[in-house]
Amino acid sequence: MDNRPIGVFDSGLGGLTVLNEINNLLPLESIVYFGDSGRAPYGTKSEETVIKYTFQDIRFLLNQDIKMIVIACNTASACSLKLVKNNFDIPVVEVVQPGASTAVTKTKNKKIGVIGTLATISSGVYEKAIGKLDPEIEVFSKACPMFVPLVEEGWWENDIAQRIVEEYMLPLMEQGIDTVVLGCTHYPLLQHTISKVMGGSVTLVNSALEVAKVVKEVIDQEKIQRDSMIAPVYRYYTSDSIKKFESLGNSILKGKIHSAEKVDIERY
Ligand code: DGL
C-alpha cells in the first residue's frame, strides 16, 4: 500500500485526457497534475529543450512526494523516455507504447497513420514501436503543428478547427490507412472533428485509456494501491494563467477542477 499521489504531467492541458482515464479506472488514487502551458507547445522545440523541460517537470512533481510518474505527453516521452526511465527510483509510465500496441491490434489492412507534434514525428518512435510489433505494417506519419495551439485555445469543434484538420488529414487518408494513432495527448480533444473529416471507416486510437490500464497494471504489480478508506486528493498546477487552466481544464474534466495553483517551473 502507498498513499502518495500519482504524478502526471504534460506541456499543457492535453495530459488531462490521460488523467481523466486514470481517474475513471482508479478512482481511489490521488493525483497531482502539472500542465506546462506557459512553455507549450513542446512539439516545436528542440530535443535538448524538451529534455530540459521534462526533467524540470519531473523534479517539480517529485517535490510533491509522488509514487509514480506518468509522462502524459508524447513529445516528452519521445524525446526523453530513455533518460527518464533510468534516472528515478519510482515507476515511470509513458504514452507511446500503449498507443502503438493498440493500433497494431486494430488495423486490418496493415496501414496505420500516426499524427503528432513535429518533435514526436521526427523522432520516429511510433515507426520503431509499431515495426517491432509487426514489421509488415506500413506507417504513414504526419506532424500537425497547428493542432496543439487550437486545443490550448479551446477551438476543438469550430470551423477553423475543421479546416485545419482537413488540411492535415486528407492527404493522409489518400494513403489508404484504416487506423490513425492520435500521437499527442492534446489530440483526443479534436477527436470529434477528426472523425468528421476522416469518416467512420478509419479507427482513431486514443491512447489515454490504454495508458490508464498500464498505470493500473504497474500499481497492482508493485502493490502500491492507495488505502481505500481515505478519500483521494487531486491537485492541479500550471505554469501559466490559473484562470485559463481552470476554465479549459474543466471543459475536459467536466468541472472536477476546483482550484489550480501557479508554479514557477524554471526554479526546478
Ligand atoms: N501534449 C503533448 C504531446 O502529447 C505536447 C504537445 C505540445 O506541447 O506540442 O505531444
py3Dmol code that shows the C-alpha trace and the ligand (Angstrom):
import py3Dmol

protein = """\
ATOM      1  CA  MET A   1       0.000   0.000   0.000  1.00  0.00           C
ATOM      2  CA  ASP A   2       1.193   3.518  -0.789  1.00  0.00           C
ATOM      3  CA  ASN A   3      -0.966   6.580  -0.139  1.00  0.00           C
ATOM      4  CA  ARG A   4       1.181   9.011  -2.074  1.00  0.00           C
ATOM      5  CA  PRO A   5      -0.312  10.534  -5.240  1.00  0.00           C
ATOM      6  CA  ILE A   6       0.432   9.646  -8.855  1.00  0.00           C
ATOM      7  CA  GLY A   7       2.261  12.495 -10.614  1.00  0.00           C
ATOM      8  CA  VAL A   8       1.043  13.301 -14.126  1.00  0.00           C
ATOM      9  CA  PHE A   9       2.430  15.995 -16.417  1.00  0.00           C
ATOM     10  CA  ASP A  10       2.086  17.403 -19.902  1.00  0.00           C
ATOM     11  CA  SER A  11       3.115  20.521 -21.782  1.00  0.00           C
ATOM     12  CA  GLY A  12      -0.352  21.889 -21.072  1.00  0.00           C
ATOM     13  CA  LEU A  13      -3.920  20.697 -20.970  1.00  0.00           C
ATOM     14  CA  GLY A  14      -3.664  17.618 -23.208  1.00  0.00           C
ATOM     15  CA  GLY A  15      -2.487  15.371 -20.382  1.00  0.00           C
ATOM     16  CA  LEU A  16      -5.825  15.917 -18.669  1.00  0.00           C
ATOM     17  CA  THR A  17      -7.251  13.450 -21.228  1.00  0.00           C
ATOM     18  CA  VAL A  18      -4.921  10.861 -19.665  1.00  0.00           C
ATOM     19  CA  LEU A  19      -5.698  11.985 -16.108  1.00  0.00           C
ATOM     20  CA  ASN A  20      -9.407  11.585 -16.871  1.00  0.00           C
ATOM     21  CA  GLU A  21      -8.966   7.939 -17.863  1.00  0.00           C
ATOM     22  CA  ILE A  22      -6.702   7.203 -14.865  1.00  0.00           C
ATOM     23  CA  ASN A  23      -9.352   8.727 -12.643  1.00  0.00           C
ATOM     24  CA  ASN A  24     -12.109   6.607 -14.247  1.00  0.00           C
ATOM     25  CA  LEU A  25     -10.118   3.403 -13.856  1.00  0.00           C
ATOM     26  CA  LEU A  26      -8.531   4.154 -10.464  1.00  0.00           C
ATOM     27  CA  PRO A  27     -10.996   6.430  -8.655  1.00  0.00           C
ATOM     28  CA  LEU A  28      -9.325   5.849  -5.278  1.00  0.00           C
ATOM     29  CA  GLU A  29      -5.918   7.157  -6.333  1.00  0.00           C
ATOM     30  CA  SER A  30      -4.800  10.708  -5.559  1.00  0.00           C
ATOM     31  CA  ILE A  31      -3.264  12.641  -8.461  1.00  0.00           C
ATOM     32  CA  VAL A  32      -1.003  15.674  -8.788  1.00  0.00           C
ATOM     33  CA  TYR A  33      -1.129  17.192 -12.274  1.00  0.00           C
ATOM     34  CA  PHE A  34       1.244  19.702 -13.782  1.00  0.00           C
ATOM     35  CA  GLY A  35       0.468  21.384 -17.128  1.00  0.00           C
ATOM     36  CA  ASP A  36       3.339  23.447 -18.501  1.00  0.00           C
ATOM     37  CA  SER A  37       1.095  25.754 -20.579  1.00  0.00           C
ATOM     38  CA  GLY A  38       3.483  28.662 -20.018  1.00  0.00           C
ATOM     39  CA  ARG A  39       6.109  26.897 -22.156  1.00  0.00           C
ATOM     40  CA  ALA A  40       3.790  24.983 -24.531  1.00  0.00           C
ATOM     41  CA  PRO A  41       3.996  23.832 -27.211  1.00  0.00           C
ATOM     42  CA  TYR A  42       6.833  21.382 -26.600  1.00  0.00           C
ATOM     43  CA  GLY A  43       6.421  19.815 -30.037  1.00  0.00           C
ATOM     44  CA  THR A  44       8.110  22.618 -31.937  1.00  0.00           C
ATOM     45  CA  LYS A  45      11.109  22.810 -29.565  1.00  0.00           C
ATOM     46  CA  SER A  46      14.474  21.082 -29.930  1.00  0.00           C
ATOM     47  CA  GLU A  47      15.112  17.717 -28.286  1.00  0.00           C
ATOM     48  CA  GLU A  48      17.520  19.346 -25.777  1.00  0.00           C
ATOM     49  CA  THR A  49      14.862  21.836 -24.704  1.00  0.00           C
ATOM     50  CA  VAL A  50      12.163  19.177 -24.352  1.00  0.00           C
ATOM     51  CA  ILE A  51      14.539  17.039 -22.246  1.00  0.00           C
ATOM     52  CA  LYS A  52      15.335  20.023 -20.017  1.00  0.00           C
ATOM     53  CA  TYR A  53      11.623  20.824 -19.581  1.00  0.00           C
ATOM     54  CA  THR A  54      10.772  17.180 -18.900  1.00  0.00           C
ATOM     55  CA  PHE A  55      13.347  16.914 -16.098  1.00  0.00           C
ATOM     56  CA  GLN A  56      12.122  20.197 -14.564  1.00  0.00           C
ATOM     57  CA  ASP A  57       8.512  18.958 -14.676  1.00  0.00           C
ATOM     58  CA  ILE A  58       9.531  15.696 -13.023  1.00  0.00           C
ATOM     59  CA  ARG A  59      11.605  17.450 -10.340  1.00  0.00           C
ATOM     60  CA  PHE A  60       8.589  19.602  -9.507  1.00  0.00           C
ATOM     61  CA  LEU A  61       6.372  16.512  -9.189  1.00  0.00           C
ATOM     62  CA  LEU A  62       8.944  14.643  -7.097  1.00  0.00           C
ATOM     63  CA  ASN A  63       8.822  17.613  -4.751  1.00  0.00           C
ATOM     64  CA  GLN A  64       5.134  16.771  -4.249  1.00  0.00           C
ATOM     65  CA  ASP A  65       6.148  13.317  -2.937  1.00  0.00           C
ATOM     66  CA  ILE A  66       4.630  11.155  -5.674  1.00  0.00           C
ATOM     67  CA  LYS A  67       4.791   7.358  -6.013  1.00  0.00           C
ATOM     68  CA  MET A  68       4.738   7.158  -9.817  1.00  0.00           C
ATOM     69  CA  ILE A  69       5.431   9.410 -12.805  1.00  0.00           C
ATOM     70  CA  VAL A  70       3.074   9.450 -15.794  1.00  0.00           C
ATOM     71  CA  ILE A  71       4.516  11.297 -18.788  1.00  0.00           C
ATOM     72  CA  ALA A  72       1.149  12.264 -20.311  1.00  0.00           C
ATOM     73  CA  CYS A  73       2.879  13.854 -23.285  1.00  0.00           C
ATOM     74  CA  ASN A  74       4.024  12.096 -26.445  1.00  0.00           C
ATOM     75  CA  THR A  75       6.656  14.728 -27.186  1.00  0.00           C
ATOM     76  CA  ALA A  76       8.265  14.396 -23.754  1.00  0.00           C
ATOM     77  CA  SER A  77       8.006  10.592 -23.996  1.00  0.00           C
ATOM     78  CA  ALA A  78       9.568  10.561 -27.471  1.00  0.00           C
ATOM     79  CA  CYS A  79      12.484  12.851 -26.554  1.00  0.00           C
ATOM     80  CA  SER A  80      13.342  11.797 -23.035  1.00  0.00           C
ATOM     81  CA  LEU A  81      11.974   8.381 -22.132  1.00  0.00           C
ATOM     82  CA  LYS A  82      15.307   6.526 -22.250  1.00  0.00           C
ATOM     83  CA  LEU A  83      16.932   9.125 -19.980  1.00  0.00           C
ATOM     84  CA  VAL A  84      13.981   9.340 -17.608  1.00  0.00           C
ATOM     85  CA  LYS A  85      13.466   5.579 -17.249  1.00  0.00           C
ATOM     86  CA  ASN A  86      16.922   5.082 -15.738  1.00  0.00           C
ATOM     87  CA  ASN A  87      17.002   8.163 -13.574  1.00  0.00           C
ATOM     88  CA  PHE A  88      14.336   7.767 -10.907  1.00  0.00           C
ATOM     89  CA  ASP A  89      13.553   5.109  -8.348  1.00  0.00           C
ATOM     90  CA  ILE A  90       9.775   5.226  -8.812  1.00  0.00           C
ATOM     91  CA  PRO A  91       7.898   3.701 -11.792  1.00  0.00           C
ATOM     92  CA  VAL A  92       7.594   5.773 -14.963  1.00  0.00           C
ATOM     93  CA  VAL A  93       4.718   5.267 -17.432  1.00  0.00           C
ATOM     94  CA  GLU A  94       4.739   6.857 -20.879  1.00  0.00           C
ATOM     95  CA  VAL A  95       2.228   7.169 -23.708  1.00  0.00           C
ATOM     96  CA  VAL A  96       3.882   5.935 -26.927  1.00  0.00           C
ATOM     97  CA  GLN A  97       3.996   2.157 -26.423  1.00  0.00           C
ATOM     98  CA  PRO A  98       0.340   1.784 -25.332  1.00  0.00           C
ATOM     99  CA  GLY A  99      -0.873   3.725 -28.412  1.00  0.00           C
ATOM    100  CA  ALA A 100       1.371   1.782 -30.786  1.00  0.00           C
ATOM    101  CA  SER A 101       0.263  -1.604 -29.401  1.00  0.00           C
ATOM    102  CA  THR A 102      -3.422  -0.702 -29.649  1.00  0.00           C
ATOM    103  CA  ALA A 103      -3.058   0.484 -33.257  1.00  0.00           C
ATOM    104  CA  VAL A 104      -1.393  -2.816 -34.208  1.00  0.00           C
ATOM    105  CA  THR A 105      -4.365  -4.751 -32.829  1.00  0.00           C
ATOM    106  CA  LYS A 106      -6.884  -2.501 -34.629  1.00  0.00           C
ATOM    107  CA  THR A 107      -5.525  -2.292 -38.189  1.00  0.00           C
ATOM    108  CA  LYS A 108      -6.919  -4.766 -40.706  1.00  0.00           C
ATOM    109  CA  ASN A 109      -5.148  -3.593 -43.866  1.00  0.00           C
ATOM    110  CA  LYS A 110      -1.803  -3.014 -42.087  1.00  0.00           C
ATOM    111  CA  LYS A 111      -1.710   0.687 -42.965  1.00  0.00           C
ATOM    112  CA  ILE A 112      -1.504   2.923 -39.915  1.00  0.00           C
ATOM    113  CA  GLY A 113      -1.399   6.709 -39.848  1.00  0.00           C
ATOM    114  CA  VAL A 114       0.367   8.439 -36.952  1.00  0.00           C
ATOM    115  CA  ILE A 115      -0.176  12.103 -36.200  1.00  0.00           C
ATOM    116  CA  GLY A 116       1.766  14.045 -33.620  1.00  0.00           C
ATOM    117  CA  THR A 117       3.911  17.068 -32.983  1.00  0.00           C
ATOM    118  CA  LEU A 118       6.943  17.814 -35.126  1.00  0.00           C
ATOM    119  CA  ALA A 119       9.261  16.535 -32.373  1.00  0.00           C
ATOM    120  CA  THR A 120       7.352  13.254 -31.933  1.00  0.00           C
ATOM    121  CA  ILE A 121       7.103  12.559 -35.667  1.00  0.00           C
ATOM    122  CA  SER A 122      10.771  13.458 -36.304  1.00  0.00           C
ATOM    123  CA  SER A 123      11.865  11.094 -33.534  1.00  0.00           C
ATOM    124  CA  GLY A 124      10.363   8.103 -35.396  1.00  0.00           C
ATOM    125  CA  VAL A 125       9.315   6.467 -32.099  1.00  0.00           C
ATOM    126  CA  TYR A 126       5.998   5.215 -33.438  1.00  0.00           C
ATOM    127  CA  GLU A 127       7.536   3.650 -36.576  1.00  0.00           C
ATOM    128  CA  LYS A 128      10.036   1.851 -34.328  1.00  0.00           C
ATOM    129  CA  ALA A 129       7.430   0.698 -31.809  1.00  0.00           C
ATOM    130  CA  ILE A 130       4.963  -0.485 -34.494  1.00  0.00           C
ATOM    131  CA  GLY A 131       7.726  -2.059 -36.615  1.00  0.00           C
ATOM    132  CA  LYS A 132       8.881  -4.126 -33.619  1.00  0.00           C
ATOM    133  CA  LEU A 133       5.359  -5.454 -33.088  1.00  0.00           C
ATOM    134  CA  ASP A 134       4.613  -6.168 -36.769  1.00  0.00           C
ATOM    135  CA  PRO A 135       7.238  -5.400 -39.433  1.00  0.00           C
ATOM    136  CA  GLU A 136       4.677  -5.840 -42.234  1.00  0.00           C
ATOM    137  CA  ILE A 137       2.712  -2.763 -41.165  1.00  0.00           C
ATOM    138  CA  GLU A 138       3.210   0.399 -43.206  1.00  0.00           C
ATOM    139  CA  VAL A 139       3.263   3.567 -41.120  1.00  0.00           C
ATOM    140  CA  PHE A 140       2.373   6.961 -42.587  1.00  0.00           C
ATOM    141  CA  SER A 141       3.360   9.772 -40.232  1.00  0.00           C
ATOM    142  CA  LYS A 142       2.329  13.377 -40.271  1.00  0.00           C
ATOM    143  CA  ALA A 143       3.239  16.264 -37.999  1.00  0.00           C
ATOM    144  CA  CYS A 144       0.263  18.529 -37.268  1.00  0.00           C
ATOM    145  CA  PRO A 145       1.840  21.560 -35.552  1.00  0.00           C
ATOM    146  CA  MET A 146      -1.334  23.649 -35.605  1.00  0.00           C
ATOM    147  CA  PHE A 147      -3.375  21.171 -33.553  1.00  0.00           C
ATOM    148  CA  VAL A 148      -1.873  21.970 -30.122  1.00  0.00           C
ATOM    149  CA  PRO A 149      -2.465  25.745 -30.333  1.00  0.00           C
ATOM    150  CA  LEU A 150      -6.053  25.008 -31.461  1.00  0.00           C
ATOM    151  CA  VAL A 151      -6.635  22.838 -28.415  1.00  0.00           C
ATOM    152  CA  GLU A 152      -4.967  25.237 -25.970  1.00  0.00           C
ATOM    153  CA  GLU A 153      -7.233  27.966 -27.393  1.00  0.00           C
ATOM    154  CA  GLY A 154     -10.334  25.828 -26.809  1.00  0.00           C
ATOM    155  CA  TRP A 155     -11.139  25.665 -30.541  1.00  0.00           C
ATOM    156  CA  TRP A 156     -11.971  21.977 -30.698  1.00  0.00           C
ATOM    157  CA  GLU A 157     -15.001  21.814 -32.957  1.00  0.00           C
ATOM    158  CA  ASN A 158     -15.384  25.139 -34.758  1.00  0.00           C
ATOM    159  CA  ASP A 159     -14.969  25.920 -38.485  1.00  0.00           C
ATOM    160  CA  ILE A 160     -11.309  26.857 -38.093  1.00  0.00           C
ATOM    161  CA  ALA A 161     -10.578  23.524 -36.418  1.00  0.00           C
ATOM    162  CA  GLN A 162     -12.440  21.684 -39.200  1.00  0.00           C
ATOM    163  CA  ARG A 163     -10.488  23.484 -41.947  1.00  0.00           C
ATOM    164  CA  ILE A 164      -7.100  22.843 -40.310  1.00  0.00           C
ATOM    165  CA  VAL A 165      -7.947  19.200 -39.637  1.00  0.00           C
ATOM    166  CA  GLU A 166      -8.897  18.761 -43.329  1.00  0.00           C
ATOM    167  CA  GLU A 167      -5.608  20.283 -44.444  1.00  0.00           C
ATOM    168  CA  TYR A 168      -3.561  17.777 -42.424  1.00  0.00           C
ATOM    169  CA  MET A 169      -5.752  14.679 -42.588  1.00  0.00           C
ATOM    170  CA  LEU A 170      -6.997  14.486 -46.169  1.00  0.00           C
ATOM    171  CA  PRO A 171      -3.540  13.778 -47.686  1.00  0.00           C
ATOM    172  CA  LEU A 172      -3.036  11.093 -45.028  1.00  0.00           C
ATOM    173  CA  MET A 173      -6.352   9.457 -45.947  1.00  0.00           C
ATOM    174  CA  GLU A 174      -5.229   9.207 -49.562  1.00  0.00           C
ATOM    175  CA  GLN A 175      -2.632   6.654 -48.373  1.00  0.00           C
ATOM    176  CA  GLY A 176      -5.466   4.202 -47.646  1.00  0.00           C
ATOM    177  CA  ILE A 177      -4.884   3.972 -43.881  1.00  0.00           C
ATOM    178  CA  ASP A 178      -7.596   2.259 -41.812  1.00  0.00           C
ATOM    179  CA  THR A 179      -6.264   3.336 -38.372  1.00  0.00           C
ATOM    180  CA  VAL A 180      -4.849   6.586 -37.018  1.00  0.00           C
ATOM    181  CA  VAL A 181      -2.904   6.948 -33.775  1.00  0.00           C
ATOM    182  CA  LEU A 182      -3.597  10.261 -32.060  1.00  0.00           C
ATOM    183  CA  GLY A 183       0.071  10.558 -31.112  1.00  0.00           C
ATOM    184  CA  CYS A 184      -0.325  13.636 -28.942  1.00  0.00           C
ATOM    185  CA  THR A 185      -2.358  13.853 -25.753  1.00  0.00           C
ATOM    186  CA  HIS A 186      -3.921  17.106 -26.943  1.00  0.00           C
ATOM    187  CA  TYR A 187      -5.475  15.463 -29.998  1.00  0.00           C
ATOM    188  CA  PRO A 188      -8.309  13.498 -28.322  1.00  0.00           C
ATOM    189  CA  LEU A 189      -9.918  16.902 -27.796  1.00  0.00           C
ATOM    190  CA  LEU A 190     -10.097  17.253 -31.589  1.00  0.00           C
ATOM    191  CA  GLN A 191     -11.345  13.674 -31.946  1.00  0.00           C
ATOM    192  CA  HIS A 192     -14.861  14.686 -32.936  1.00  0.00           C
ATOM    193  CA  THR A 193     -13.614  16.993 -35.703  1.00  0.00           C
ATOM    194  CA  ILE A 194     -11.014  14.455 -36.870  1.00  0.00           C
ATOM    195  CA  SER A 195     -13.697  11.711 -37.056  1.00  0.00           C
ATOM    196  CA  LYS A 196     -15.969  14.014 -39.012  1.00  0.00           C
ATOM    197  CA  VAL A 197     -13.220  14.640 -41.565  1.00  0.00           C
ATOM    198  CA  MET A 198     -11.967  11.022 -41.758  1.00  0.00           C
ATOM    199  CA  GLY A 199     -15.369   9.312 -41.795  1.00  0.00           C
ATOM    200  CA  GLY A 200     -16.411   6.142 -39.994  1.00  0.00           C
ATOM    201  CA  SER A 201     -14.137   3.705 -41.828  1.00  0.00           C
ATOM    202  CA  VAL A 202     -10.959   4.888 -40.074  1.00  0.00           C
ATOM    203  CA  THR A 203     -10.356   3.836 -36.456  1.00  0.00           C
ATOM    204  CA  LEU A 204      -8.909   6.544 -34.217  1.00  0.00           C
ATOM    205  CA  VAL A 205      -6.626   5.317 -31.434  1.00  0.00           C
ATOM    206  CA  ASN A 206      -6.747   7.487 -28.347  1.00  0.00           C
ATOM    207  CA  SER A 207      -4.055   6.029 -26.124  1.00  0.00           C
ATOM    208  CA  ALA A 208      -5.291   7.695 -22.907  1.00  0.00           C
ATOM    209  CA  LEU A 209      -7.364   4.660 -21.876  1.00  0.00           C
ATOM    210  CA  GLU A 210      -4.529   2.247 -22.710  1.00  0.00           C
ATOM    211  CA  VAL A 211      -2.141   4.377 -20.635  1.00  0.00           C
ATOM    212  CA  ALA A 212      -4.557   4.230 -17.696  1.00  0.00           C
ATOM    213  CA  LYS A 213      -4.587   0.422 -17.980  1.00  0.00           C
ATOM    214  CA  VAL A 214      -0.773   0.369 -17.824  1.00  0.00           C
ATOM    215  CA  VAL A 215      -0.868   2.625 -14.734  1.00  0.00           C
ATOM    216  CA  LYS A 216      -3.255   0.152 -13.076  1.00  0.00           C
ATOM    217  CA  GLU A 217      -1.049  -2.827 -14.010  1.00  0.00           C
ATOM    218  CA  VAL A 218       2.023  -1.150 -12.510  1.00  0.00           C
ATOM    219  CA  ILE A 219       0.161  -0.248  -9.319  1.00  0.00           C
ATOM    220  CA  ASP A 220      -1.062  -3.845  -8.974  1.00  0.00           C
ATOM    221  CA  GLN A 221       2.367  -5.339  -9.741  1.00  0.00           C
ATOM    222  CA  GLU A 222       4.207  -3.044  -7.335  1.00  0.00           C
ATOM    223  CA  LYS A 223       1.421  -3.349  -4.728  1.00  0.00           C
ATOM    224  CA  ILE A 224       1.284   0.419  -4.292  1.00  0.00           C
ATOM    225  CA  GLN A 225      -2.508   0.850  -4.200  1.00  0.00           C
ATOM    226  CA  ARG A 226      -3.920   3.600  -2.051  1.00  0.00           C
ATOM    227  CA  ASP A 227      -5.827   2.867   1.171  1.00  0.00           C
ATOM    228  CA  SER A 228      -9.459   2.733   0.037  1.00  0.00           C
ATOM    229  CA  MET A 229     -10.693   4.211   3.343  1.00  0.00           C
ATOM    230  CA  ILE A 230      -9.070   7.588   2.679  1.00  0.00           C
ATOM    231  CA  ALA A 231     -10.671   9.966   0.189  1.00  0.00           C
ATOM    232  CA  PRO A 232      -8.408  10.736  -2.787  1.00  0.00           C
ATOM    233  CA  VAL A 233      -6.993  14.223  -3.288  1.00  0.00           C
ATOM    234  CA  TYR A 234      -6.462  15.938  -6.663  1.00  0.00           C
ATOM    235  CA  ARG A 235      -4.094  18.856  -7.064  1.00  0.00           C
ATOM    236  CA  TYR A 236      -3.595  20.842 -10.265  1.00  0.00           C
ATOM    237  CA  TYR A 237      -0.671  23.078 -11.149  1.00  0.00           C
ATOM    238  CA  THR A 238       0.066  25.187 -14.208  1.00  0.00           C
ATOM    239  CA  SER A 239       2.944  27.422 -15.278  1.00  0.00           C
ATOM    240  CA  ASP A 240       0.548  29.886 -16.942  1.00  0.00           C
ATOM    241  CA  SER A 241      -2.764  31.593 -16.211  1.00  0.00           C
ATOM    242  CA  ILE A 242      -4.731  29.794 -13.481  1.00  0.00           C
ATOM    243  CA  LYS A 243      -7.992  31.171 -14.844  1.00  0.00           C
ATOM    244  CA  LYS A 244      -7.380  29.745 -18.315  1.00  0.00           C
ATOM    245  CA  PHE A 245      -6.228  26.406 -16.903  1.00  0.00           C
ATOM    246  CA  GLU A 246      -9.313  26.093 -14.717  1.00  0.00           C
ATOM    247  CA  SER A 247     -11.709  27.124 -17.436  1.00  0.00           C
ATOM    248  CA  LEU A 248     -10.378  24.911 -20.259  1.00  0.00           C
ATOM    249  CA  GLY A 249      -9.374  22.179 -17.811  1.00  0.00           C
ATOM    250  CA  ASN A 250     -12.926  22.000 -16.553  1.00  0.00           C
ATOM    251  CA  SER A 251     -14.275  21.526 -20.063  1.00  0.00           C
ATOM    252  CA  ILE A 252     -12.033  18.456 -20.268  1.00  0.00           C
ATOM    253  CA  LEU A 253     -12.627  17.163 -16.738  1.00  0.00           C
ATOM    254  CA  LYS A 254     -16.295  18.207 -16.607  1.00  0.00           C
ATOM    255  CA  GLY A 255     -15.967  20.636 -13.719  1.00  0.00           C
ATOM    256  CA  LYS A 256     -13.745  18.474 -11.489  1.00  0.00           C
ATOM    257  CA  ILE A 257     -11.061  21.178 -11.071  1.00  0.00           C
ATOM    258  CA  HIS A 258     -11.995  23.311  -8.061  1.00  0.00           C
ATOM    259  CA  SER A 259      -8.765  25.249  -7.938  1.00  0.00           C
ATOM    260  CA  ALA A 260      -5.341  25.268  -9.557  1.00  0.00           C
ATOM    261  CA  GLU A 261      -2.056  26.810  -8.453  1.00  0.00           C
ATOM    262  CA  LYS A 262       0.657  28.547 -10.418  1.00  0.00           C
ATOM    263  CA  VAL A 263       4.205  27.168 -10.421  1.00  0.00           C
ATOM    264  CA  ASP A 264       7.431  28.919 -11.342  1.00  0.00           C
ATOM    265  CA  ILE A 265       8.778  25.875 -13.158  1.00  0.00           C
ATOM    266  CA  GLU A 266      12.114  27.459 -14.015  1.00  0.00           C
ATOM    267  CA  ARG A 267      13.037  27.104 -10.310  1.00  0.00           C
ATOM    268  CA  TYR A 268      13.178  23.310 -10.622  1.00  0.00           C
TER     269      TYR A 268
END
"""
ligand_1 = """\
10
DGL
N 0.500 17.011 -25.475
C 1.802 16.878 -25.960
C 2.081 15.628 -26.721
O 1.441 14.650 -26.435
C 2.581 18.034 -26.429
C 2.024 19.000 -27.328
C 2.975 20.165 -27.420
O 3.199 20.786 -26.406
O 3.487 20.411 -28.509
O 2.926 15.577 -27.570
"""
view = py3Dmol.view(width=600, height=400)
view.addModel(protein, "pdb")
view.setStyle({"model": 0}, {"cartoon": {"style": "trace"}})
view.addModel(ligand_1, "xyz")
view.setStyle({"model": 1}, {"stick": {}})
view.zoomTo()
view.show()
